[in-house]
Amino acid sequence: HFGKLSAPLIVQASIELFGSYKASMWVFAAFAFAYSLIVPWLKTPPYDKLRALKREVVAQKEKFEALALEAEKEKEEKDKYAAVDNTDADNTALDDYHDGDQKNIVTMTDNGAAAHAVGDIDLNELVGVIAETLKTDKKYRNVQWSIITLLILCYALFSMIRNGFTTFITTYVSDYLGMNDSIGRYLIVTFYLGQFIVALIGSAFKQLNPRKSVLVSFSCFLVCTIAFLILGDNLWITFITFALAGFCGGVTYPFLYAWCELIRPLTGILSCLFTLAYGCGDAIISTIVAQVIDAWGVRYYSAPLVVCSVIACTACIVNSIIYMKYKKYEHGILKDIESEMRNKTVDNDDDDNERTNNKENED
């Protein structure tokens, strides 16, 4: 983020100081060369191909524990009322209260028991069994890859919108608005300043839902592209639009990766596919916008960005529907396997107790 934010400023400074942007290119090359030398010595985090399943199992356990705590508080509240109110009328009200909420209390108590049972099962063993079961489930894997494919498509569309905004804005400012090229570079800085702000306060966004965040960010992109297409004559509105679009962009791509992590770990192959999609999106939008400028002028260069935003929003909605069905199916499988392992654990404990008792009787 800092590189994209500072690059236009460095280019502008090079032009003002030396009358050319050659000096800025030497600066960029020096940083790139230094980074290429450092990369081989950077530590790579350990890879765990089952981390997505582990995260899901732990999340379910925490959910059960929360329900168990709620059930315990509900029971304490009920006992408190029973101890204080001893009249017939109060007893009748308490019976009505008990009958009305009995089903919920029993359900939460059962979930609480499940939470304790999950704690008795080794997490790695449980995840290993689940992984082996899902490995042979073709329906599960097909849906999984369908969601990831749509995420990669959304990433390509994000690249088209993001790079479409910034690549041609200098031409737009000079040829259509009739202003100095430096205004276009300051607009690029404004765009990436929004992303830089998101990076600085990124910890505030960690608890957000990735799926909903991606959908909201693409919806904001749609609003920004329409506003720029209609009100692009006003420079101040253009600056506001670029700032908002940049902020949305700062939220979009990390949550696309986070959404993918909820399905499958982000392996090297998946990372390459995302990167390839980003590069293809950049190349495609450059070609399309160039054709639009030749045909209708630079005034309408944002029209393809509106189309990309509409497609991205549609893809996100479709992907959200598929994802929710996928999670429901996955939760059912997790629950079945967990129950089976819990029953085996109970049976083994009973067998051990029986053998212990028999041995004691023989003695």
N, C-alpha and C positions, 0 to 999 in steps of 0.2 A: 504493500500500500504506500509506504513512504517513497519507494522508487517511482511509482506512477505519479505520485503527488509532486515530487520534486523535479522530475524530468522536464516538464514544460517550463518550469521556472529556470532551470539550468540552461535550457536552449535559449530562452529569452535573454538571460544574462549574457550568454555568449554572443548573441547578435548585437546587443547594445554595447558590449565592451570591445569586440573584435570585428564587428560588421559581418560575421559569418557564424554558422553553427558548427564548424569543424572542431573547435575546442571542446564543445559539449560531447561530441562523439568520442573523442579521446578519453574523456572522463568516464563515460559509460563503458568503454572498452576496458579500461583499467579495473573498474569494479567487477565486471564480468569475468575477467581473467583471474583476479584474486579469489573470487568465489569458486571458480572451477578448480583451483588448487586446494581449497579448504575442504570441499565436499568429500573426498575419499577418507578424510580423517574424522568426519562427523559420526557420532554414535547413532545407530539405528535402533529404535525401540523394539522389544521382543514381539514376535508375531504369534498370535493365538488364533487359529482358524475357527475356534468354537466360542469366541468372545461374544458374538451376537446372541447365541443361545444362552450363554451364562448370564448375560445381562437380562434376558427375558425371564429366566427362571428366578433370578434374585428379585426382579420386580414383582413377580407373582407372589413370592414369599412375603415380601414387604406388605403387599396388599392384604394378604391373609392375616398377617400380624396386626395390621391396623383395624381390620374387621373384628378380630378377637378382642382387642382393647376396647373397641366401641361396645361390643357385646358385654364385656365385663362391667363397664361403666353403667350400661343399661340395667344390668342385674342389680348392681349396688343401689341404683336409684329406686328400683322397684322394691327392694328389701327395706329401704329407708321409709318409703311410703307405708309399707305393711307394718313397720314397727311403730310408727307415729299414729296412724289412723286405725282405731279399733272398733269404731261404731259399725253398725250394719250397713248404713248408707255408704260409708267410706269403703267397707269391704266389697260392696257391690260395684262401686266405681273402680276399685282396684281389679276386680275380676274382669270387668269390661275392658279395662286397660290391658290386662294380661292377655285376654282372648284376642284383642285387636292386634297386638304386636308380637304374639307368640311365634308366628311363622318367621318373622324377621329375626327374632332373638335366636331361634333354633338354627336358622341358616347361618347367622354370624358365629354362633358357637361352633357349628360344624366347620366353618371356615377357619376358626381359631384352632380347632384340633388339627386341621390340615396343615396350618402354619407350623405347629410344633412337630408334626410328623415330617414335614419337609426339612426341618432343622436336624432331624435324626438321620437323614439320608445324605450320603456324601455327595457334594455338589458336582465334583468331577465325574463321579460314577453315573449320576443321573443325567448329566449333559452328554456323556459318552453314549448312553443307551438311546437318548433322544436323537442324537446325531446319526446313529446307525439306522434308526427307524426312518428318519426323514430322508436319508440318503437313497432309499429305494422307492420313495414316494414320488412318482413322476408328475402327478398333478401339482404337488407342492412345489417342486423344483421348476416346473414350467411357469407357474404363476410368479414365482420368485424372480425368474429371469425376465418375465414380462414387465414387472415393476421396475427392475433395474434398467431395462432398455428404454422405458419412458423417462426415467431419471436422466439417462445419458442424452436423450433427445432434448429434454428441458435445459440441460447444461449447454448444448449446442445453441439453443434459442437464446439463452442468457448471453452467450458470447456474441451472437448476432446483434442483440439489443445494446449491450454494453459497448462494443467496438463501433457499432453503427453510430451511436451518439457522438463518440469522440473523434472518429477518424475524419469526418467531413465537416466538422463544425468550423474549422478555420476557413475553409472554402466558403461555407455559408455566410460567415461574418464578413469576409472581404468582398465576395461577389454579389451577395443579395442585400446585406445590410449596408454595404459600402463603408465599412469601418476597417481599422487597422488589424492586421493579422494577430497582433498581440492580444486583442480581446478574445479571439478564439482560444489562444493558449491559456488565458486566465479562466475561461469557461471549462477547459479540460481540468485545470487545477481544482476548480469548484466541484466538478464531478467526483474526482478522486479524493477530495477532502471529506466528502460524505462517507466514503468507504473507510477512510483513515479514522474518522470519529468512531465508526462501528468497531474497528479493530481496537481502539483505545478503551472502549467501554464494553468490550466483548463479554466480560464476565456477567454483565447484567442480562445477556440474552441466552445464557447456557440452559436455563430452565424452560425455555420456550419449546413448544411442540414443533419439531422440524417440518412436518407435513403442512401444518397450518401456516407456519412462517413462510414457507416457499410460496404457497398459494397467495398469501397477502402481499408478498413482495412483487410477484408477477402482476397482481392486480394494480399495485402502485405504478409499476412500469407502464401498464396500459393507460392509466390516467395521465402519466407524465408525457408519453408519446403523443396522445391526443391533444393535450394542452400545448405542446410544442408545435404540433402541426397547425393548430388553429390560431394560437396567439404568439407564434414565433417572431412576429414583427417587433414585439416589445422586448427590449434587451433585458430589463429587470425581471420580467416573467421568465425569460430564457435562463437567467442565472438561477432563479428559484427552482425552476424545473430541473436543471442539471444537478443542483444540490440534493434535491429530493430523490432523483433517479440514482445518484451515486450512493446515497444512504441505503436505498433499497437493494442496490447491487452488493453492498457490503454484507447484507443479511442473506442474500440469495444463495451464493455458491457455498458458503460453509454449511448451510443447512441442507443443501442438496447432498453433500457428502455425509452429513449426520443422518439423513433419511436413509441413505444406502447402508450405513452402518447398522441400522435397525433391522436390516434384512440379511445382509451378508457382510463379513469383514472386508474392508477396502484393501484388497490385495494389489500386488503390482500390476497384474493384468487389468483389473478394473480401473486403477489409476491411469494407466496408459490409454484405456478406452475413453475415459473422461477427458483426458488431455487432447486426444485425437479429435474428439467431438468439438472441443473448444476451438482448436485450430481450423477445423473444417467450417465451423460457423463463422469464424472471422473471414475466411476466404470467400465463402458464399455471399455474405452480406456486402462485402466490398464490391463484388461483381454486380450484384443486384442494384445496389445504390448507384453505382457508376452508370448503369443503363437507365435508371430513373432520371438521373441528372441530365444525361444526354437527350432524353425524350421530353421531359417536362420542366427541366431547370432545377437548380439546387434548392429552390424554395420548398419542394416537396420531397426532399431526401429522407425525411422522417416517416413518410408513408409506409415503406416496407417494415419499419420498426413497429408501427401499429399492428400490422398483420402478424408479425412475429410474436407480439405480446398477446394477441388474441389466441393464436395457436398454443402458446405456452400456458395460458390460463386454462384452455380446454384440456390440454394434456395433463395438467395438474389435477383438475377435477376428476377426470377419468382414472388417473393413477390413484387418487385418494379413495375412490370407490373400490377399486381392485385391492388396494392395500388393506382397507378395513375388513374386507371379506377374507383376505389372506391371514390377517391376524386372528380373526375368529376361528378359522380352521386350525391355525397353529396352536392356539390356546386349548382347543379341544384335544389335540394330540398330546400336548404337554400334560394336561390334566389326567388323561387315560394312563399314560406311562407312569406318571407320578403315583397314581393310585395303585397301579400294579406293583410298583417297587415297594410302596408302603405296606401293602398286604404281604408281600414276600418277607419284608423285614419283621412284621408282626408274627408271621408263621414261624420264622426262624427263631424268634425270641421265645415263642411258646414251646417249640421243640427243645430248645436249650433248657428252659425251666422244667419241662417234663423229664428230661434226662437227669437233671440235677436232683429232682425229687425222687426219682426211681433209685438213683445211687444212694441218696440219704436213707431211703427205706431199706435198701439191701444192707447198709451198714448197721 
